[in-house]
């Protein structure tokens, strides 16, 4: 199991919506970038995803993949590439439109029952956000362009941390790859 992540902004922060759209682009459904890249194109992962839970403080932005030991290094490399692309390339308009549709679907799915609506209302209250926060986000979706998403990634997603779980020899190989790649990133940015 390979996990890349780092803390970013709180739920309701001005960059939160942009990061949520990036999370939808990367990990929501079979049309997501991670699913297509790691599963369909390279066949290196059983399970992939991107998560950004709602938190009052720093929320973790996380990418994950489950791979076999012999394909784990390639899976890590593909996750790292996907992470780095967030800051260096902009989504196409069609990719952004799909992310917006997925976000709208998440909001609709999360408010289907009375208990879901009540739970969300309580959560928003605990974050000192208005009860209509989700509607505010839905109304703002079309005001965010690809460049705003890239800029949010540049502000919040520059220094991912790695977490690994698996056989010891594979973990040691992957740790060496990670350290080599991080030193290359550091020398490129200096």
Backbone torsions as a table, in degrees:
resi	resn	phi	psi	omega
1	UNK	NA	127.5	-177.7
2	UNK	-117.3	127.2	179.1
3	UNK	-130.5	126.7	172.3
4	UNK	-113.2	135.6	178.7
5	UNK	-170.1	168.0	173.7
6	UNK	-161.6	154.1	176.8
7	UNK	-69.3	144.2	175.7
8	UNK	-135.6	-145.0	-170.4
9	UNK	-82.2	165.5	178.6
10	UNK	-76.9	158.7	175.2
11	UNK	-62.7	128.8	-177.8
12	UNK	98.9	-12.0	175.7
13	UNK	-62.9	151.2	179.7
14	UNK	-56.1	-27.6	178.0
15	UNK	-88.8	-6.5	-175.2
16	UNK	-59.8	-44.0	-177.9
17	UNK	-64.2	-41.9	178.1
18	UNK	-61.1	-42.9	179.2
19	UNK	-67.3	-35.1	177.0
20	UNK	-66.1	-36.6	175.9
21	UNK	-66.7	-38.7	175.7
22	UNK	-64.2	-39.4	177.0
23	UNK	-61.7	-42.2	177.5
24	UNK	-62.6	-43.7	179.6
25	UNK	-60.5	-43.4	-175.3
26	UNK	-77.8	-39.9	-166.2
27	UNK	-136.5	13.0	-179.0
28	UNK	-101.3	105.5	173.3
29	UNK	85.1	178.3	-175.6
30	UNK	-74.3	-13.7	176.6
31	UNK	-91.6	0.8	-177.6
32	UNK	-69.0	155.8	-179.1
33	UNK	-57.8	-47.4	-177.3
34	UNK	-64.4	-41.2	179.0
35	UNK	-62.0	-48.5	-178.4
36	UNK	-64.5	-46.6	-174.7
37	UNK	-70.9	-51.2	-173.8
38	UNK	-81.7	-36.3	-177.7
39	UNK	-91.0	-54.4	-172.8
40	UNK	-77.6	-48.0	-174.6
41	UNK	-77.4	-39.7	-173.6
42	UNK	-115.3	-14.4	178.8
43	UNK	57.7	38.4	-175.9
44	UNK	-106.3	-4.1	-173.8
45	UNK	-135.9	141.4	174.2
46	UNK	-84.3	-40.2	-175.0
47	UNK	-138.3	134.7	177.4
48	UNK	-136.9	157.8	176.8
49	UNK	-177.0	170.7	175.4
50	UNK	-137.1	136.6	-175.7
51	UNK	-132.8	142.3	173.3
52	UNK	-145.8	85.4	-178.6
53	UNK	-70.0	154.5	177.4
54	UNK	-78.8	121.8	179.5
55	UNK	-136.0	151.8	176.0
56	UNK	-72.4	-29.7	177.1
57	UNK	-106.1	-152.2	-178.5
58	UNK	-62.8	119.5	178.7
59	UNK	-89.4	139.7	177.0
60	UNK	-79.7	130.3	171.6
61	UNK	-98.5	118.1	-168.9
62	UNK	-132.0	133.6	168.5
63	UNK	-111.7	141.1	178.9
64	UNK	-142.0	154.4	175.1
65	UNK	-150.0	143.0	172.9
66	UNK	-109.5	126.2	-174.2
67	UNK	-136.4	170.8	172.9
68	UNK	-82.7	159.9	-177.4
69	UNK	-60.8	-36.5	-177.4
70	UNK	-77.7	-14.1	179.7
71	UNK	-112.2	2.6	-172.8
72	UNK	-64.9	-38.2	-179.0
73	UNK	-64.7	-40.7	177.4
74	UNK	-66.5	-40.7	178.0
75	UNK	-60.2	-43.6	177.6
76	UNK	-62.2	-44.2	179.4
77	UNK	-60.6	-41.9	179.2
78	UNK	-67.6	-38.0	175.5
79	UNK	-63.5	-44.2	179.5
80	UNK	-62.2	-43.4	178.6
81	UNK	-60.1	-44.4	-179.8
82	UNK	-62.1	-41.9	178.8
83	UNK	-62.5	-48.6	-177.9
84	UNK	-64.7	-34.9	179.9
85	UNK	-61.1	-28.5	-179.4
86	UNK	-56.9	-36.7	-177.4
87	UNK	-91.0	-19.6	-171.3
88	UNK	-109.5	-16.2	178.7
89	UNK	-131.3	155.2	177.7
90	UNK	-101.4	148.9	174.9
91	UNK	-67.1	151.6	172.4
92	UNK	-76.0	164.8	177.9
93	UNK	-61.0	-38.1	179.7
94	UNK	-68.3	-37.1	176.1
95	UNK	-64.7	-41.8	179.4
96	UNK	-67.0	-40.1	177.2
97	UNK	-60.8	-41.1	178.2
98	UNK	-66.0	-41.1	177.4
99	UNK	-62.6	-40.4	177.7
100	UNK	-62.3	-44.1	179.5
101	UNK	-62.2	-40.7	178.7
102	UNK	-65.4	-40.4	178.1
103	UNK	-62.4	-46.1	177.5
104	UNK	-58.1	-41.1	178.5
105	UNK	-63.9	-39.1	177.7
106	UNK	-63.1	-42.2	179.2
107	UNK	-63.6	-46.0	-179.8
108	UNK	-63.8	-43.0	-179.1
109	UNK	-65.4	-35.1	-178.4
110	UNK	-78.5	-4.3	-179.2
111	UNK	-128.0	37.9	-176.6
112	UNK	-81.9	-33.0	-176.1
113	UNK	-112.9	163.3	177.3
114	UNK	-60.9	-40.0	-178.5
115	UNK	-68.8	-35.9	175.9
116	UNK	-64.6	-41.8	179.6
117	UNK	-65.2	-41.3	179.3
118	UNK	-66.1	-42.0	178.9
119	UNK	-62.5	-42.7	179.6
120	UNK	-65.8	-39.6	178.4
121	UNK	-61.8	-43.4	177.8
122	UNK	-65.0	-40.3	178.8
123	UNK	-62.5	-47.3	179.3
124	UNK	-61.5	-40.6	177.7
125	UNK	-60.6	-42.2	-179.3
126	UNK	-66.7	-24.0	177.6
127	UNK	-91.4	3.7	-175.6
128	UNK	59.0	36.8	176.0
129	UNK	-108.5	151.7	-179.8
130	UNK	-66.9	153.8	-179.5
131	UNK	-59.8	-26.6	-179.3
132	UNK	-96.8	24.9	180.0
133	UNK	-56.0	-42.7	-179.2
134	UNK	-62.9	-38.3	178.1
135	UNK	-67.6	-37.2	175.8
136	UNK	-59.0	-43.8	178.6
137	UNK	-64.1	-44.4	178.9
138	UNK	-60.7	-40.4	179.0
139	UNK	-67.1	-28.9	-177.3
140	UNK	-87.2	-10.0	-175.2
141	UNK	-52.5	-46.7	-174.9
142	UNK	-76.3	-7.5	177.6
143	UNK	-86.6	-13.7	179.8
144	UNK	-92.7	127.0	176.9
145	UNK	-106.8	174.4	-179.0
146	UNK	-56.1	-36.5	-178.4
147	UNK	-67.1	-36.9	177.6
148	UNK	-64.7	-35.8	177.9
149	UNK	-66.7	-43.6	178.7
150	UNK	-62.7	-41.5	179.7
151	UNK	-65.1	-38.9	176.7
152	UNK	-63.1	-41.0	177.3
153	UNK	-62.7	-39.5	178.0
154	UNK	-63.8	-35.5	-179.3
155	UNK	-74.2	-35.6	-167.9
156	UNK	-115.2	-18.3	-169.7
157	UNK	-122.0	51.3	-177.0
158	UNK	-99.8	-21.5	-172.6
159	UNK	-134.5	73.6	-178.3
160	UNK	-69.7	152.8	174.3
161	UNK	-105.5	152.3	-178.4
162	UNK	-113.3	136.3	172.4
163	UNK	-129.5	132.2	-177.4
164	UNK	-127.6	148.6	173.5
165	UNK	-142.2	127.1	-179.9
166	UNK	164.6	-166.8	-179.9
167	UNK	-62.8	142.3	-174.3
168	UNK	-55.0	-44.9	-177.9
169	UNK	-66.1	-36.3	176.9
170	UNK	-66.9	-42.2	179.7
171	UNK	-62.0	-40.9	179.2
172	UNK	-64.5	-41.9	177.1
173	UNK	-61.9	-44.6	-178.3
174	UNK	-67.8	-36.4	177.2
175	UNK	-62.0	-41.6	177.2
176	UNK	-63.4	-42.4	177.8
177	UNK	-61.0	-44.7	-179.2
178	UNK	-61.6	-47.6	-179.4
179	UNK	-62.8	-41.2	177.8
180	UNK	-62.4	-47.3	-178.8
181	UNK	-64.6	-38.1	179.2
182	UNK	-68.0	-36.3	177.5
183	UNK	-69.4	-33.3	175.9
184	UNK	-67.1	-41.2	178.2
185	UNK	-62.8	-42.3	179.7
186	UNK	-63.9	-41.3	-178.6
187	UNK	-72.2	-30.0	177.6
188	UNK	-71.2	-33.0	-177.4
189	UNK	-86.9	-7.7	178.9
190	UNK	-87.5	NA	NA
